[in-house]
């Protein structure tokens, strides 16, 4: 992914934030199955509030799906960010479908959401319900 690519991530109690890739690094991680180290790309993302983190390629792919799917403002309600009925492909080969949103009790901003009610399945397998926070 190129430097400058915009991604979107949800942070519990803080809502959605957009970020940009500002640096790409090559690192070596231990591959337990192959019993050796292998190179991976690690992406430094800085969010619009100044916070940042390092993410791997599959994480950037997921966050990019969130941004690309909607192109709505990061302060909009979660139901417009992750629209019920939307499907997302995960790096493990499964599919997640958004069913609904809920806001935990005690959260100051009741429009924040915070819990995504979804269904998940492996390709060709049965669906099961999950809650993502």
C-alpha positions in Angstrom: 0.0 0.0 0.0 1.4 3.5 -0.8 2.3 6.2 1.6 -0.6 8.6 1.9 -3.3 5.9 1.7 -6.3 6.8 3.9 -7.8 4.2 6.3 -10.5 4.3 8.9 -10.6 2.6 12.3 -13.1 2.4 15.2 -11.7 3.0 18.7 -14.0 2.1 21.6 -15.2 5.2 23.5 -13.6 7.4 20.8 -15.4 6.6 17.6 -14.1 6.4 14.1 -10.8 8.1 13.1 -9.3 8.5 9.7 -5.5 7.9 9.3 -2.9 8.0 6.7 0.0 5.7 6.0 3.1 7.8 6.7 5.9 5.2 6.5 6.4 1.6 5.2 9.0 -0.6 6.9 10.3 -4.1 6.2 10.5 -6.3 9.3 11.1 -10.0 9.9 8.6 -12.1 11.9 8.8 -15.6 13.0 6.7 -18.0 11.0 5.9 -20.8 13.4 4.6 -23.2 10.7 7.7 -22.8 8.5 9.9 -22.6 11.6 11.8 -19.6 10.1 11.7 -15.8 9.9 10.1 -14.2 6.9 9.9 -10.6 5.7 6.7 -8.6 6.1 5.7 -5.0 5.4 4.7 -2.9 8.4 2.8 0.3 7.9 3.0 3.3 10.2 -0.4 5.0 10.4 -1.0 8.4 12.0 -4.7 9.3 12.8 -6.4 12.7 12.5 -6.1 13.1 16.3 -2.3 12.7 16.2 -2.1 9.2 17.6 -0.4 6.5 15.5 0.3 2.8 15.3 2.1 0.2 13.3 -0.1 -2.3 11.3 0.5 -5.3 9.1 -0.8 -5.6 5.5 -4.0 -7.6 6.4 -4.9 -5.0 9.0 -4.5 -2.1 6.5 -6.6 -4.1 4.0 -9.5 -4.3 6.6 -9.2 -0.6 7.5 -9.1 0.3 3.8 -12.3 -1.6 3.2 -14.0 0.5 5.9 -12.8 3.8 4.3 -13.4 2.8 0.7 -16.9 1.3 1.3 -18.5 4.5 2.5 -16.5 7.8 2.0 -18.5 9.4 4.8 -17.2 11.7 7.5 -15.5 9.8 10.4 -17.8 11.7 12.9 -21.0 10.2 11.2 -23.0 7.6 13.1 -21.6 4.0 13.0 -24.7 2.9 11.1 -23.6 5.0 8.1 -20.0 3.8 8.4 -20.7 0.1 8.6 -24.1 -0.1 7.0 -26.2 -3.1 8.0 -26.1 -5.6 5.1 -22.5 -4.7 4.2 -20.1 -7.7 3.8 -16.4 -7.7 4.4 -13.8 -10.3 3.4 -11.3 -11.1 6.2 -7.7 -12.3 5.6 -8.5 -15.7 7.1 -10.9 -16.5 4.3 -14.1 -15.7 6.1 -16.9 -13.2 5.4 -18.4 -10.9 8.0 -21.9 -9.3 7.4 -23.0 -6.3 9.5 -26.4 -6.9 11.0 -26.9 -4.0 13.4 -25.3 -1.6 15.8 -25.7 -1.1 19.6 -24.3 1.4 22.1 -23.2 0.1 25.5 -24.9 1.5 28.5 -22.9 4.3 30.2 -21.3 5.7 27.0 -21.7 9.4 26.9 -22.3 9.7 23.2 -25.2 7.4 22.5 -24.7 7.9 18.7 -21.3 6.4 19.0 -22.3 2.8 18.7 -19.4 0.6 19.9 -20.9 -2.8 19.4 -21.4 -4.2 15.9 -23.8 -7.2 15.7 -22.7 -9.3 12.8 -22.7 -12.7 11.2 -19.6 -14.6 10.2 -18.9 -17.6 8.0 -16.1 -19.4 6.3 -16.7 -19.5 2.6 -19.3 -22.1 1.9 -19.9 -22.7 5.7 -22.8 -21.9 8.0 -23.3 -18.4 9.4 -23.0 -17.7 13.1 -23.8 -14.5 15.0 -21.1 -12.5 16.7 -20.7 -9.2 18.6 -17.7 -7.0 17.8 -16.6 -4.2 20.2 
